[in-house]
Amino acid sequence: MPATVILRSRRAKPFFSRHPWIYAGAIAQVQGQPTDGDEVEVFSHGGHFIARGLYNSRSRVRVRLYCWEMNQPLDMAFWRHRLQQAIQLRREVLHLLGPGKACRLVFSEGDGLSGLTVDWYDGWVVMQFTGLGLALRREIFTTLLVELLQPRGILLRTEKSIAPLEGLELTEGVLWGDTPKEPVAIEEDGVVFLVDLLGGQKTGFYLDQRDNRRAVRRYAKGRRVLDAFCYTGGFALHAAHAGAIEVIGVDSSSSAIQLAQCNAQRNHLVQVRFVEAEVFRFLEEQARNRQRYDLIILDPPKFAHRQSAVENALKGYRRLLALSLLLLEPGGILVTCCCSGLITMDMLEELSNQAATKARRQVQILERHYQPPDHPIAVACRESSYLKCLIKRLCC
């Protein structure tokens, strides 16, 4: 029998509604002696069964919930069904699987698999664990992914900032199959990207910006473009492919810049150049030199990993917006992306208003975008909504 977790009085409602995270402060009692990663049953203070989950004494999220059926154990058949549902969405509904294609196969809470991310890159599978319970079951998930996908290989990547918070001790590398000997080529709307699955950021590529890159293409033709925090050239190469007359991509990572240059050469995009630089300093220097652009893309890394960091994150976005308004030509387009889930779209719009007011400029919001459908949002866990993108126009 699994150990039992009893919640405090009046703390059960979110979990009856299928929110998957039970924090330590919501727990009144643990009956039994579960070890970290063990399956547990969760009951309300009044003794009503809520769900089954995996226990972790080392995490603030003490229990991650997966199943709300009392008699359904978290066994291989259960995990197979969850993976089948996730793969079916990408294959049969979204049509994202195929030769040369890449997509997110499993999006953690969005697919009912809290703590697991799985990406597909033209036959290669990359797994990333952010929850101890599923990480301890990585052999099960490896076996099931081989069964369901017949991949070339399965790789493990880690999120170094998460590992100590969950008690994760994982070694990156190949879990099954072949090792990619070189970057893997994927195609996106006519642009080919080389992806470093073993050494790149996250799992190698920012798949969540696919639809936003597509949106930005519409504004690129005939413009001078600046792609700040360009990584391996996602927005920059799409802008060039869509007819931008000049594109400059800036990133502080030398390895990312090298791969971006390779991507530009592979796509025969000669109007693109990449600069290795600290982005804030680069923008300040461009402003001092009175450089101007017709389209600026800001896609910074996550500034706020926890609530206590939000205020400093907002300061960072204010500074970026202020510098961008100095560099943008009247009639120019400013694209602002934010991957910090703690910063809402309303907050991002208010920052835009503050920056425009301070600069005495008039700005219009043309489009609002979020994460693509292979990163689905769980209605019971709104925290799974994290990516925002504003496309704005500087009127004067």
C-alpha positions in Angstrom: 0.0 0.0 0.0 1.3 3.5 -0.8 1.9 5.9 2.0 -0.8 8.5 2.7 -0.6 12.3 2.6 -3.3 14.1 4.5 -3.9 17.8 3.7 -4.7 20.6 6.0 -8.2 21.7 6.5 -9.6 23.9 3.6 -6.5 23.3 1.5 -7.9 20.5 -0.8 -9.9 22.5 -3.4 -7.1 23.2 -5.9 -6.2 19.5 -6.0 -9.8 18.3 -6.4 -9.6 20.7 -9.4 -6.5 18.8 -10.6 -3.8 21.3 -9.9 -0.7 19.0 -9.8 1.6 20.7 -7.2 1.1 20.2 -3.4 3.5 22.4 -1.5 4.8 21.4 2.0 2.6 24.0 3.7 -0.6 22.4 2.5 0.2 19.0 4.2 -1.0 18.2 7.7 0.3 14.7 8.0 2.2 11.9 6.2 1.1 8.4 7.2 3.8 5.8 6.5 7.4 6.4 5.6 7.6 7.2 1.9 11.1 7.6 0.4 11.7 10.3 -2.1 10.2 9.4 -5.5 7.6 6.9 -3.9 4.0 6.8 -5.0 1.6 8.2 -2.4 -2.2 8.6 -2.0 -3.5 12.1 -1.1 -6.6 12.6 1.0 -8.4 15.7 2.2 -8.6 16.6 5.9 -12.0 15.1 5.9 -10.8 11.7 4.6 -11.8 12.0 0.9 -9.5 10.6 -1.7 -8.1 13.2 -4.0 -5.3 11.8 -6.2 -2.1 9.7 -6.5 1.2 11.4 -6.9 5.0 11.1 -6.3 6.6 12.3 -3.0 9.8 14.3 -2.6 10.8 15.6 0.8 13.6 17.6 -0.7 11.3 19.8 -2.8 9.0 22.7 -2.0 6.6 20.8 -4.2 6.3 17.9 -1.8 3.9 15.9 -4.0 3.4 16.0 -7.8 -0.1 14.7 -8.7 -0.7 12.5 -11.8 -3.9 10.4 -11.4 -7.3 11.2 -9.9 -8.6 7.6 -10.1 -8.4 5.8 -6.8 -7.7 2.3 -8.2 -5.2 3.3 -10.9 -1.6 2.8 -9.9 1.2 4.8 -11.4 2.6 1.9 -13.3 4.1 1.4 -16.8 0.6 1.1 -18.4 -0.4 4.5 -16.9 2.8 6.2 -18.1 2.4 4.6 -21.6 -1.1 6.0 -21.9 0.0 9.5 -20.9 2.8 9.4 -23.5 0.5 8.1 -26.1 -1.9 11.0 -25.6 1.0 13.5 -25.8 2.4 12.0 -29.0 -1.1 11.7 -30.6 -1.6 15.5 -30.2 1.6 16.3 -32.0 1.3 13.6 -34.7 -2.4 13.5 -35.5 -3.7 16.9 -34.4 -0.8 19.3 -34.9 1.0 17.4 -37.6 4.4 18.4 -36.3 6.2 15.0 -36.6 7.9 14.2 -39.9 11.3 14.3 -41.7 13.4 17.2 -40.7 10.8 18.4 -38.2 11.1 19.4 -34.5 8.6 19.9 -31.8 7.9 19.5 -28.1 6.5 16.0 -27.5 5.8 16.3 -23.7 5.3 19.6 -22.0 5.4 18.7 -18.3 2.1 19.9 -16.6 0.6 20.7 -19.9 0.5 17.0 -20.8 -0.2 15.7 -17.3 3.5 14.7 -16.7 4.7 17.2 -14.2 8.5 17.3 -14.1 9.1 15.8 -17.6 9.9 17.6 -20.9 10.5 15.6 -24.1 11.6 17.2 -27.4 11.8 15.6 -30.9 14.4 16.6 -33.4 14.2 14.7 -36.7 14.3 11.3 -35.1 16.3 12.2 -32.0 14.6 12.5 -28.6 15.8 14.7 -25.8 14.5 14.3 -22.3 14.8 16.8 -19.5 13.6 16.1 -15.9 12.6 18.8 -13.4 10.9 16.5 -10.9 12.7 13.8 -8.9 9.8 11.2 -9.1 9.9 11.0 -12.9 13.6 11.3 -13.0 13.9 8.1 -11.0 11.7 6.4 -13.6 13.8 7.5 -16.5 14.4 3.9 -17.6 10.7 3.4 -17.8 10.3 6.5 -20.0 13.2 5.5 -22.1 11.7 2.1 -22.8 8.3 3.6 -23.6 9.7 6.2 -25.9 11.6 3.6 -27.8 8.4 1.5 -28.1 6.2 4.4 -29.2 8.6 6.4 -31.5 11.5 4.1 -32.6 14.0 7.0 -32.4 17.6 7.1 -33.5 18.7 7.9 -30.0 17.4 9.3 -26.7 19.5 11.9 -24.9 19.3 13.3 -21.4 19.7 17.0 -20.7 19.5 18.7 -17.3 18.2 22.0 -16.0 21.1 23.0 -13.7 19.1 25.7 -11.8 16.4 23.1 -11.0 18.5 20.2 -9.9 19.4 21.4 -6.4 15.8 22.4 -5.7 14.6 18.8 -6.5 17.5 16.8 -5.2 18.3 15.7 -8.8 21.6 14.0 -9.5 21.7 13.3 -13.2 24.5 13.0 -15.7 23.8 14.3 -19.2 24.4 12.1 -22.2 22.9 9.3 -24.3 20.3 7.1 -22.6 19.6 4.8 -25.5 20.7 4.4 -29.1 23.2 6.3 -31.2 25.0 9.5 -30.3 24.6 12.4 -32.7 28.1 13.0 -34.1 27.3 16.5 -35.3 24.5 19.1 -35.0 21.1 17.9 -36.2 19.5 19.7 -39.1 15.8 20.7 -38.7 13.6 22.7 -41.1 11.1 25.5 -40.1 9.1 27.3 -42.7 11.9 27.0 -45.3 14.8 27.8 -43.0 17.2 25.1 -41.9 18.7 25.2 -38.4 21.6 23.1 -37.0 20.8 22.1 -33.4 23.5 21.1 -30.9 21.6 18.4 -28.9 24.4 17.7 -26.5 25.8 21.2 -25.8 23.1 23.7 -26.7 20.9 25.7 -24.3 17.8 23.9 -23.0 17.4 20.9 -25.3 19.2 22.6 -28.2 16.7 25.0 -29.8 13.9 27.3 -28.7 11.0 25.4 -30.1 8.4 27.5 -28.2 9.1 30.5 -30.4 8.1 28.8 -33.6 4.8 30.7 -34.1 6.3 34.0 -33.0 9.1 33.7 -35.5 6.4 33.1 -38.1 4.6 36.2 -37.0 7.7 38.4 -37.1 8.4 37.3 -40.7 5.4 39.4 -41.9 7.1 42.6 -40.8 10.7 41.9 -42.0 10.7 42.6 -45.7 12.8 45.7 -46.6 13.7 46.5 -43.0 17.0 46.8 -41.1 16.7 44.3 -38.3 18.3 43.8 -34.9 17.8 40.4 -33.1 18.9 40.8 -29.5 19.6 37.6 -27.5 19.6 35.8 -30.9 21.0 32.5 -29.7 21.6 30.4 -32.9 19.7 32.9 -35.1 16.1 31.9 -34.9 14.4 35.3 -35.4 17.4 36.7 -37.4 17.4 34.0 -40.1 13.6 34.1 -40.5 13.7 37.9 -41.0 16.5 37.6 -43.6 14.6 34.8 -45.4 11.5 37.0 -45.5 13.4 39.8 -47.2 15.1 42.0 -44.6 17.8 44.1 -46.2 20.2 43.8 -43.3 20.0 41.7 -40.1 22.3 41.9 -37.0 22.1 39.2 -34.4 23.7 39.7 -30.9 24.3 37.1 -28.2 26.9 36.7 -25.4 27.4 33.0 -26.1 30.4 32.3 -28.4 29.2 28.8 -29.3 25.7 30.1 -30.1 27.2 32.8 -32.4 29.3 30.2 -34.2 26.3 28.0 -34.8 24.3 31.0 -35.9 26.9 31.9 -38.5 26.9 28.3 -39.8 23.1 28.5 -40.0 23.3 31.7 -42.1 25.8 30.1 -44.5 23.7 26.9 -44.8 20.7 29.0 -45.8 22.8 31.3 -48.1 21.6 34.4 -46.2 24.4 36.9 -46.9 22.7 39.9 -45.4 23.0 38.5 -41.9 25.9 39.0 -39.5 26.3 38.0 -35.9 28.0 39.8 -33.0 29.3 38.2 -29.8 28.6 40.8 -27.1 26.8 41.4 -23.8 23.4 42.6 -25.1 22.8 45.5 -22.8 26.2 47.0 -23.5 25.8 46.5 -27.2 22.4 48.3 -27.2 23.9 51.2 -25.2 26.8 51.5 -27.6 24.4 51.4 -30.6 22.4 54.3 -29.0 25.5 56.3 -28.4 26.5 55.9 -32.1 23.0 56.9 -33.2 22.3 53.6 -34.9 18.7 53.0 -36.0 16.7 49.9 -36.9 13.3 49.3 -38.5 12.6 46.1 -36.6 14.0 45.1 -33.2 13.4 41.7 -31.5 14.0 41.3 -27.8 14.0 37.7 -26.7 16.0 37.7 -23.4 16.5 34.6 -21.1 14.2 34.2 -18.1 14.8 37.1 -15.7 12.6 35.9 -12.9 13.0 32.3 -11.6 11.2 33.0 -8.4 8.8 35.6 -7.0 11.5 37.4 -5.1 13.2 38.1 -8.4 10.2 39.8 -10.2 11.0 43.4 -9.3 14.6 43.1 -10.6 13.3 41.4 -13.7 10.9 44.2 -14.3 13.8 46.7 -14.1 15.7 44.6 -16.7 12.7 44.8 -19.1 12.3 48.5 -18.5 15.9 49.1 -19.4 15.7 46.9 -22.6 12.5 48.8 -23.7 14.1 52.2 -23.1 17.2 51.4 -25.1 15.1 49.9 -27.9 13.0 53.0 -28.2 16.2 55.0 -28.7 17.2 52.7 -31.6 13.9 52.3 -33.3 12.9 54.4 -36.4 9.5 56.0 -36.4 7.1 53.5 -38.0 9.4 50.7 -36.8 8.4 47.4 -35.2 9.4 46.3 -31.7 8.9 42.7 -30.7 9.2 42.0 -27.0 9.3 38.4 -25.7 9.1 37.2 -22.1 9.6 33.6 -21.0 9.2 34.4 -17.2 5.9 32.8 -16.1 5.8 35.1 -13.1 5.5 38.2 -15.4 2.1 38.4 -17.0 1.0 39.9 -20.3 -0.7 42.7 -18.4 2.6 43.5 -16.7 4.5 43.4 -20.0 2.0 45.8 -21.6 2.2 48.2 -18.6 6.0 48.1 -19.0 5.6 49.1 -22.6 3.3 51.9 -21.6 5.8 53.2 -19.0 8.7 53.1 -21.4 6.8 54.9 -24.2 5.6 57.6 -21.7 9.1 58.2 -20.4 10.5 58.4 -23.9 7.6 60.6 -25.1 6.8 58.2 -27.9 3.5 56.8 -29.1 3.4 53.0 -29.4 0.7 50.7 -30.8 0.2 47.1 -29.9 -0.4 45.2 -33.2 -0.3 41.6 -32.0 -0.3 39.5 -28.8 1.1 35.9 -29.0 1.7 33.1 -26.5 3.4 29.7 -26.6 2.5 27.3 -29.5 0.1 24.4 -29.2 2.8 21.8 -28.7 3.3 23.6 -25.4 -0.3 23.2 -24.2 -1.6 25.1 -21.1 -3.3 22.9 -18.5 -6.4 24.8 -17.4 -6.0 23.5 -13.9 -2.4 24.7 -13.8 -2.2 28.2 -15.2 1.5 28.3 -14.3 2.0 26.2 -17.4 1.3 29.4 -19.3 4.6 31.2 -19.5 5.6 32.7 -22.9 4.4 36.1 -24.0 5.2 38.0 -27.2 4.1 41.6 -28.0 4.5 43.0 -31.5 4.3 46.8 -31.4 4.7 49.8 -33.7 6.4 53.0 -32.9 4.1 55.7 -34.4 6.3 58.7 -33.7 
